[in-house]
């Protein structure tokens, strides 16, 4: 069995000290910031971290270590099996941004993701979780890494019309697309052939991330320096994925084993629609669930927390 770690990024945006820092930089911004980068839902803490941790404990107990990356905070972690809880380590932004402290504080997941590979003691193979991504069925190491390298979930997409539309850059929902277009371009892919990563757990190779940071040193330092998300940035895991695909060191999974409850999407559905959609996570073929905005889901589906608890068990 190979060593695989989990890395989870987390923040409690309601923390007064963090809010004070964030508001100071928001008010001091010299240029308009992208709506996607400053949407308050980015910093809302709705106990997703505990759902995420319990989902890993229940469905991937073989994980070597679990690293929670945060900004001068200690999360309140609920009951977990003792042997699993002992695997958890809190890593501060100051550790992964060592020698790049001028980029701190950062309120930008893309900037933080650029530096995740710098966690001291991190395994060569690691899984990156946003705290709103959960495991909903037992998984094994082959779900993430095969003989050809990382197992990727997503699809090839033609974003050429988007790339040529300057007005689209202001659309909050499209920021991630531009970040992936930028990442693909760094490896030599045109906008009409971009691998669009799904909102799931991302299998990453530390050595690849380190090499990319070296090869694209100026780009990576610039990427890490944005305090809030911006269309000029690249998505670090997308850069990794395109590099692995270009070298033939990755596999694209040809089945969809995940669900994504996207921000705003629930407004188009009835409660019955939502219940039917979310209920699919209880099926064993669905292994991953991403719930971008839990409070929004709860407005449509008041029993959402109980449902997630059942889905991750």
C-alpha positions in Angstrom: 0.0 0.0 0.0 1.3 3.4 -1.0 1.2 6.5 1.3 -1.5 8.9 0.4 -2.4 12.1 2.4 -5.4 14.3 2.4 -5.1 18.1 2.3 -8.2 20.2 3.3 -8.4 24.0 3.0 -10.6 25.6 5.6 -11.5 29.0 7.0 -14.0 30.4 9.4 -14.8 33.7 7.7 -16.9 34.9 10.7 -13.8 34.9 13.0 -13.5 38.6 14.1 -9.7 38.7 13.6 -9.9 37.2 10.1 -12.8 39.4 9.1 -10.9 42.5 10.3 -7.9 41.6 8.1 -10.2 40.8 5.1 -12.2 44.0 5.4 -9.1 46.1 5.6 -7.8 44.7 2.3 -11.2 44.9 0.7 -11.5 48.6 1.5 -7.9 49.3 0.4 -8.3 47.7 -3.0 -7.0 50.0 -5.8 -9.0 48.3 -8.5 -12.5 46.6 -8.7 -12.4 43.1 -7.5 -14.1 40.2 -9.2 -17.5 39.3 -7.8 -16.6 35.7 -7.5 -13.6 36.5 -5.4 -15.4 38.6 -2.9 -18.7 36.8 -2.6 -19.3 36.3 1.2 -20.3 32.6 0.7 -16.6 31.9 0.1 -15.8 32.4 3.8 -19.0 31.1 5.4 -18.3 28.1 7.7 -21.3 25.8 8.0 -19.6 22.8 9.6 -18.6 21.4 6.2 -15.2 20.5 7.6 -16.6 18.0 10.0 -18.7 16.4 7.3 -15.6 16.2 5.2 -13.5 14.6 8.0 -16.2 12.1 8.9 -16.6 11.1 5.3 -12.9 10.4 5.1 -12.9 8.5 8.4 -15.8 6.4 7.2 -14.8 5.8 3.6 -11.0 6.1 3.4 -9.6 5.1 6.8 -6.4 4.0 5.0 -5.4 7.7 4.5 -1.9 8.2 6.0 -2.3 11.8 7.3 -4.8 14.6 7.1 -3.6 18.1 6.8 -6.0 21.1 7.5 -4.6 24.3 6.0 -5.9 27.5 7.5 -5.1 31.1 8.6 -4.2 31.3 12.4 -7.3 29.3 13.3 -8.0 26.0 15.1 -11.2 24.4 13.8 -13.7 22.8 16.3 -13.5 19.2 15.2 -16.3 16.8 16.4 -15.9 13.3 17.6 -13.8 11.0 15.4 -12.2 7.6 15.9 -9.1 8.0 18.0 -6.7 6.5 15.5 -8.1 8.7 12.8 -8.0 11.9 14.9 -4.4 11.3 15.6 -3.6 11.6 11.9 -4.8 15.2 11.7 -2.4 18.2 11.7 -3.2 21.9 11.4 -1.0 23.8 9.0 -0.9 27.6 9.0 -0.6 29.7 5.9 2.6 31.1 7.3 4.2 27.6 6.9 3.4 27.0 3.3 4.0 30.7 2.3 7.5 30.6 4.0 9.8 33.0 2.2 6.7 34.4 0.4 5.2 36.1 3.4 4.5 39.3 1.4 1.6 37.4 -0.2 -0.1 37.1 3.2 -2.7 37.4 4.4 -4.5 35.6 1.6 -8.3 35.2 1.2 -7.9 33.4 -2.2 -8.1 29.6 -2.6 -6.1 29.8 -5.9 -3.2 31.5 -4.2 -3.3 29.0 -1.3 -3.6 26.0 -3.7 -0.4 27.3 -5.4 1.5 26.6 -2.2 -0.1 23.4 -0.8 2.8 21.2 -2.0 5.1 23.0 0.4 3.5 21.4 3.5 6.5 19.9 5.4 6.2 16.1 5.5 3.5 15.9 2.8 3.3 12.6 1.0 4.3 12.4 -2.7 0.7 11.4 -3.5 -2.0 13.5 -1.9 -5.7 14.3 -2.3 -6.8 17.9 -2.2 -10.2 18.4 -0.7 -12.1 21.7 -0.5 -14.0 21.4 2.8 -17.3 21.2 0.9 -16.3 17.9 -0.8 -17.3 14.7 0.8 -16.8 11.0 0.2 -20.2 9.2 0.0 -19.0 5.6 -0.5 -15.9 3.5 0.3 -13.0 4.4 -1.9 -9.6 2.8 -2.4 -6.2 4.0 -3.6 -6.9 2.9 -7.2 -9.8 5.4 -7.3 -7.2 8.2 -7.3 -3.9 6.8 -8.6 -3.3 4.1 -11.2 -0.3 2.8 -13.0 -0.4 5.8 -15.3 -0.5 8.3 -12.5 -3.4 10.4 -11.2 -7.0 9.4 -12.1 -8.7 12.6 -13.2 -12.4 13.4 -13.2 -13.8 15.9 -15.7 -13.9 16.3 -19.5 -12.3 18.0 -22.4 -14.1 21.2 -23.2 -14.0 23.8 -26.0 -13.8 27.2 -24.3 -12.7 29.2 -27.4 -15.9 31.3 -27.6 -15.6 32.1 -23.9 -11.9 33.0 -24.2 -12.7 35.5 -26.9 -15.5 37.2 -25.0 -14.1 40.0 -22.8 -17.5 40.7 -21.1 -17.6 37.1 -19.8 -14.6 37.8 -17.6 -16.9 39.7 -15.3 -19.4 36.8 -14.8 -19.0 35.4 -11.4 -20.0 31.9 -12.5 -17.3 31.8 -15.2 -14.2 32.7 -13.2 -13.2 29.1 -12.7 -13.4 28.5 -16.5 -10.9 31.3 -17.2 -8.6 30.0 -14.4 -8.6 26.6 -16.1 -8.1 28.2 -19.6 -5.0 30.0 -18.2 -3.6 26.8 -16.7 -4.1 24.9 -19.9 -2.3 27.6 -21.9 0.8 27.4 -19.7 1.2 23.8 -20.8 0.5 24.6 -24.4 -3.2 23.7 -24.8 -5.4 26.1 -26.8 -8.8 27.3 -25.4 -10.6 24.8 -27.6 -9.0 21.9 -25.8 -9.2 22.4 -22.1 -9.5 19.6 -19.5 -12.2 21.0 -17.2 -11.8 19.4 -13.8 -14.9 18.2 -12.0 -15.7 19.5 -8.5 -14.3 16.5 -6.7 -11.3 15.3 -4.8 -8.1 16.1 -6.7 -5.3 13.6 -6.8 -2.0 15.4 -7.0 1.7 14.6 -7.1 3.9 16.7 -4.9 6.9 16.3 -7.2 4.9 17.6 -10.2 3.6 20.6 -8.3 7.2 21.4 -7.1 8.6 21.1 -10.6 5.9 23.3 -12.1 6.6 25.9 -9.4 10.2 25.8 -10.5 9.5 25.9 -14.3 6.9 28.7 -14.0 8.5 30.4 -11.0 7.4 34.0 -11.9 3.8 32.9 -12.8 3.5 30.9 -9.6 4.8 33.7 -7.4 2.4 36.1 -9.1 -0.5 33.6 -8.8 0.2 33.3 -5.0 0.2 37.1 -4.6 -3.5 37.7 -5.5 -5.3 38.2 -2.1 -8.7 37.7 -3.8 -9.5 35.5 -6.8 -9.0 37.0 -10.3 -9.4 36.0 -13.9 -5.7 36.7 -14.4 -4.9 33.7 -12.2 -4.6 30.0 -13.1 -6.1 27.0 -11.3 -3.1 25.2 -9.7 -4.6 21.7 -9.8 -5.6 22.3 -13.5 -2.0 23.2 -14.3 -0.9 19.9 -12.6 -3.6 18.0 -14.6 -2.7 19.4 -18.0 1.0 18.8 -17.3 0.3 15.1 -16.4 -2.0 14.7 -19.4 0.6 16.2 -21.8 3.3 13.8 -20.5 0.9 10.8 -20.6 1.1 10.4 -16.8 -2.6 10.6 -16.0 -5.9 8.8 -16.7 -9.3 10.3 -17.3 -12.1 8.3 -15.7 -14.8 7.6 -18.3 -17.6 7.2 -15.8 -19.2 9.8 -13.6 -19.1 8.8 -10.0 -19.8 12.3 -8.4 -22.5 14.8 -7.8 -22.0 18.6 -7.7 -24.6 20.8 -6.1 -23.6 24.2 -7.6 -24.1 27.7 -6.2 -27.4 29.1 -7.4 -28.5 26.0 -9.3 -31.1 25.0 -6.7 -33.2 28.1 -7.5 -34.3 26.4 -10.7 -35.6 23.3 -8.9 -38.5 22.4 -6.8 -38.1 20.7 -3.4 -39.0 17.4 -5.0 -36.3 17.9 -7.7 -33.7 18.7 -5.0 -34.7 15.7 -2.9 -34.5 13.4 -5.9 -31.1 14.8 -7.0 -29.5 14.7 -3.6 -30.9 11.2 -2.8 -28.7 9.8 -5.6 -25.7 10.2 -3.3 -26.9 7.3 -1.2 -26.3 4.9 -4.2 -22.9 3.2 -4.1 -21.9 4.3 -7.6 -21.7 7.9 -6.4 -18.5 8.3 -4.4 -18.1 12.0 -4.2 -20.3 14.9 -3.4 -19.7 18.7 -3.6 -22.1 21.0 -1.9 -20.9 24.5 -2.7 -23.4 26.5 -0.5 -24.9 24.5 2.3 -27.1 27.3 3.7 -28.6 27.7 0.2 -29.3 24.0 0.0 -30.9 24.1 3.5 -33.3 26.8 2.3 -34.7 24.4 -0.3 -34.0 21.2 1.6 -34.3 21.8 5.4 -33.1 18.3 6.2 -29.9 18.7 4.2 -27.5 18.1 7.1 -29.2 14.9 8.1 -29.2 13.8 4.5 -25.4 14.5 4.2 -24.8 12.7 7.4 -26.5 9.6 6.0 -24.8 9.9 2.6 -21.2 9.9 4.2 -21.9 7.1 6.6 
